[in-house]
Amino acid sequence: MQKEKNKITMENYIEDFPKHLSEAIKICENTEFNDLGKQFDSILICGLGGSGIAGTIVNNLLVDHLNLPLVSIKDYFIPKYVGSKTLVIVCSYSGNTEETISCYNECIIKKAEICILTSGGNLHKEQKIHNHNAIIIPPNNPPRSMIGYSLVGLLYILYKYKLISGFFKKEIKESINLLNSEKNTIQKKAENVANLLFNKTPVIYSESKYEGVAIRLRQQINENSKMLCWHHTIPEMNHNELLGWRTNTDRLAVVLLRNLNDYDRNSIRFDINKQVIENYTSDIIEIWSNSKTLIQSTFFHIHIGDWISWHLSKLNKVDAIEINVINFLKNELAKFK
């Protein structure tokens, strides 16, 4: 079937990831917030799917920078503690995510400080009515393809509320340079990994501080490649999942997301795990980032992971953008009010 003229493909979106990061910086720098003198005792990010994963990743990125607890919610309901001293970032690319809007409505009742990250929809309308602070990103794209805007937007929101310093700005710019300079290497490595994962069930392992990246790769393989896979983290998997490798491992392939800044003891665990798992499969792939910083390594793994999912979609002969079954579920849910 001939492609529509000028149709944007998932390949185009992935290729533009560094550009998205640059554009997101411009949007955020040019967005002014009001009433920034409030004191908070907690932070909540509400979002699911392609919008919600950014909250998980930002949580990983800011463990050593935030003085307040940050929780990411991927459900209809918010924690009981949410109140007037909670900063709630409501993150829905479409602005119409059912579960996120449910959380938003509860936060209104609880009189929380609400900031919105969206491209439009009902949340944008509510933002205008209630005069919430907001960052508005480009509309009419697959939410998962806009992760660059979501990540930068969340970091800037926390910065504008004076909850983190601007340390990340230089890191993002250096990440853009890294991704552009290693473009060919990243794409070649991604293609090789995809070939090894083809017709297998991928098992993704990362250090705990990179769990958001591991989830992102899993979700991209689910949505773009139309494949099942799972992830776990080190050291936690050493206390349970390692024993599970004794049975039903015929079609499994392991992806180890590794970094120069992994904790020394966890690096040793990676090596020992590899020795154990080699008894059950020869399909073990290590993906190393070339950066020593958490932010740069995170953006590297996001980008190469997205390319892996795209190459797998080609091998599986599926449309990476198509999400018919998710749309079916939403349409069926809409029948029950």
Summary of the structure (lengths in Angstrom):
residues: 337
radius of gyration: 20.1
end to end distance: 38.4
largest distance: 60.3
contacts: 1101
relative contact order: 0.13
helix: 52%
strand: 15%
